[in-house]
């Protein structure tokens, strides 16, 4: 199975790719069913197997598409069907392997909703992560928060809502990504500007926010990570082999939880225990602007992240670090990318 939103993937030859989706304006989603792994060596590209567009008369976006266990695909994003009322609903489309729509659903209230991540669950349904500023329609539980909330929805295999929950506080929260955990629950990342509601431990400006839930969305624990500056970017989380978690994003701080910032904004990797307590943290970068987009654990147990070396040049590099946080190397190959889509070329360093 593959995902079009954010990828940092290891193949059998120890080559690494990463990809982060651009806006798919007007839901013009061209499924170029090419090789999952594309390297930087000159190779003829396969032809397009099929392509489809999905949407209505106004605007439509897909932010994430994954292949499902039946060989089809499911996409999540946002849609606005009425040009006179251009606030978006969360939009999900399920197709067969040839791209024919099997079902589609919109979810939301009178405000604006966006779906940003989707994962298939062991029961054949799906867990969706996104954002909402509604408190009616399909959205409940956000009335006491204010601003924009993170919205998590569990649906069955046909798109019927099984449960949904809002997470947030008086100001705004921004969703990052969601992962399934071995205990049957979920863990999701985001960013928060609040110090109340569901949020405790806020440091200031904007913090990483991580929430661990049970199988029905009840909060088991939550943590803020950061300092007096902003912690931000496309915050990514994975569960590591030791049962803990690793986060990737960026920081402008050099206090609070952050030690060793090189100046400007650094890529910031945080390793936690299974309870969310920090085991170690490490900024990576120089005195300009650096950020991490996504992270994986390699077969050897190390962590590898990809991200921006320079905001101005939009250069992408890939780095490997030991699970203890010790820097191993940064590869010399760079992919110049636009619209937040990038490929990291293969490397041979050990």
N, C-alpha and C positions, 0 to 999 in steps of 0.2 A: 504494500500500500504506500501511497505517496501523498505528500502535502505540498500545496503551492504557496503557503504563506511564508514560513520561515524554515529554512533547512540548513542544517550543518550536519552532514551525514558521512559516515565512514564506510568505504567499500572494502572488498576483500584485498585490494592491493594497497591498503593504507593510504588511499587518496581521499581528499576531502573536498566537498562542495558546499556552498551555502547559497541560499536564495531567499529573498524576502520580497513579497509581492508588492507591486505597484497598485495604485488605484485602478480598478477595472471599470472605467467610466462607462456609463450607460449599459452596464452588465454585458459588455462585449467580451465575453470570456472565450478565447480561442484555445481549445484544448489541443495543444500540440502534443500529441501522445508520442513523444520522442523517447529516447533512452533516458532512464531516470538519472544515470550518471553521465555527465558530459565533462570531458576534460579539455585541456587547453591545446592538445595536439591536433593538428589538422586532420579531420576525419569527415567524410561525407555525412550530412545530416539526413536522417530518415524523412520521408514525406509526412505531411499532416494526415492523420487517420480520419479525423472529423473535426468540425468546429461548429459551435452553436452560439447564438445570442439569446439572452433571457431578459425580460423586463417589460415595463409598461410605457405610458406616454410621457412620463416625466423623467426622473433620473433613477438609476439603479447602480449599485456597486456590489462586487463580491470582494471580500477581504481574505477568504480562506476557502480552499477546496481540498478535500481528501478523497481518496479511493476507499470504498466501503467493502465489507467482507463478501458481498455478492458480486463484486467486480464492477459495480457502478460507481457513482460519484455523488457527493453531497457538498453543497456550497452554502456559505453563510455571508451575509452582508447587510445591505439596507436598500429600501425601495420607497419611493414616493409616487403614488398612483395619480394623485390629484394635483395638477399644476397650480391650482388656486390655494392649495394647502400643502406646501412643499416640505412639511415635517416628515421625517422618515420613520418607517417601521422596520423592525428587524426582519430579514428576508432569508428564507431557507428554501432551496430547491434540491430535490433528490432525483437523480436520473439513473437509467440503466447503463450498461457498458458502452452503448452507442450514443449516449447523450440524450435519449428520449426521456421527457419528463415523466416521472412516476407519481410524484406529488410535489406540491409547493405550498408553503405556509407563510403568512406574515404574523408577527407578534408585536404587541406594543399597546400604547395608550394614546392620550391626546397630545403628548409631547413628542420627543424624538428618541428613537431607539436605533442602535447599530449593533450588529453581530460581528465579532472580531476573531473568534476562534471556535472550533468545533472538534470534538473527538468522539469516535464510536465507543460505546460502552459494552461490557461483556453480555448484557441482556439484549443486544441488538439495537438498542436505542442510541441516543446521542446526548452529550453534555455540551452546552453552548455558553460561551462567555462574551459579554458585550457591555454596553452602557445604555443608561436610560435617564431621562429627567421627568418621567411620568409617574403618576400614582393612581392610575385607573386602567380600565381595559384589562389586559393580561397582566399588568404590573401591579403588585401589591407589596406593601412593606416598606415603601420608600418615603411615606408621607412625613415621618419625623426626622428625615435626614436633611433634605434641602440640597440645592445644587444638583450635580450629576452623580448618579450612583453607578457602581458596578452591578451588572445584572447577570445572574447565572440561571439558566433554564435547563431542566432535564426533560427530554421528550422521548416518546417511545419510537418504535421503528417506522410508524406512519406519521409522525409529527405531532401527535397529541401531547399536550403539556402534562407531565406527571407531577412536577413541582417547579417552583421558581422562587428566587429570593433576591432581594436588593441588599447591597452591602455598602455602607458609607457613613457620612456624617454631615455636618452643616454646610461645608464647602464642597468642592468637587473631588471625585475620585475617577481615575482613568484606568481602564483595564489593560493588562499585558498579555498573559497567556494562562491556560489552564491545563493541568495534567491529572491523570488518574493515579491514585496511590494504591499500593498492594492491599491495604485494609478495606478496600471498597469505597473509600472516600475520594476527595479531590483536594488539590492545592492550586491556588491561583495567585497570580501576581498583579500588581497594579501600582499606581502612584496616588498619593494622598496629599491634600493640603489642609487637613483637618486635625483637630485634637479632641474630638468628642464622638458621640455616637458609637459606632462599632470600632473606632480607632483609638488605641492607647499607645503611649510611648512615642508620640510625634516629636521630632527634633526641630522642625522649622523649615520654612520655604516649601519644599516638596520632597517627600520621603518615598523610598521603596516601601511598598506595603504588601505583605504576604499573608494569606489567609488559608488555613487548613480546615477543611470541613469533614463531616461524616457523610454517609451515603445519601442523606436527604438534605444536605446543605447547611446543617447546623454547625456553627463555628466551634471548633475544638481548641484552636489557638490562632492568634494573629500577632504579627510583629511589624513594627516600623524599623527601617534601617536607614541611617543617614547621619547628616550633621546639620549645621546651620545654613549651608547652601542647598542647591537643588540636587536631588537624585532623580534621574529621569531616563528617558530613551525607551526603546522597545524592550522593556524588561522581560527577561526570559528566565525560566526556572526548569531544572530537571531534578529527579531523585537520583541520588548516587548509590553505588553498590553497598555502601556501609549503612544505608537507611536514612541518611541525611539528605540535604538538598544543596544545590549550587545555583547561584543567581548571577546573571550578567546584565549590566546596564552601564550607566555612567554617573559620575559624581563631580560636583564643583566644590565639595566641602573638604576640609582638612581638620575636622574636629568631630566630636560625638563618636560615632562608630568608625569614622574614616581616619586612617593614618597613612601618611606617605604620599599624599597627592603631589604630583610633579608640577602643578600650575595649570591654570585654565580648567578644562574638564578632562578627567581621566576615565578610561574604561575601568569599571569597578566590578571585581569578582568577589562574591561573598559565599563562604562555605558554612553551612549550619548543621547542627545535629537534627535528629528527627523531631525534636521539640521546637525547632526554630532558633535555638540559642546559637550565637555566632561562635564557630570554632576558629576561623581565621578570615581575614579580609585582605585584599590586595588591590591597590590602584595600579594601572598600567598606562604608560603614555609619556608625553613630554610636556612642555609648557604651552602647547597649543590646545587643540580640541581633539579628544579621542573618546571613543565610545564602543561598547560591546553590544552586538546585536543578538547573538545566539550562542549557545554553549552545548557541548556534548561531553560524555565521558567515553574515553577510548577503550578498546579491548584491553590495553595494558593498565587501565585504572587511572590514567591521567585525565585532566580536563583540557578541553580544547575549545577556544572561543574565536569567533570572527567578528570584525567590526571595523569602524572607521579609524583610519590613522590621522586624517586631516579633514575637517569639515569643509575647508575651501576646495581642496583637490578631490574630495569624495573618493579617496583611495581606500581600498579595503585590504586588510592584512589578516592573517590567521596566526594564532599563537597557541603554544602548548605549555601547560603548567602541571606540575605534580599535584596530587590531591592534597598535599600539605601546603600548597601555595607557592612553592619555589618555582621561579620562572625557568623554563628549559630552553626555549628558543622562539624566535619569530621568523616566519619564512620570508624569503626575499622576493617572492613573486607577488605582484600586485595586479588586481583586476580593477580597471577604471570603470565605474558603473554609474548609470543614471537611473532616475525614477526608483531608487531603493531596490533595484534588482542587481545582484552581483554573483559572480562565480569566482571561487578561489581555485587557482590552478594547482595541479598536483605538485607534490614536493617529495624529496627523497632523503631529507635529513633525518637522522635517528636521535 
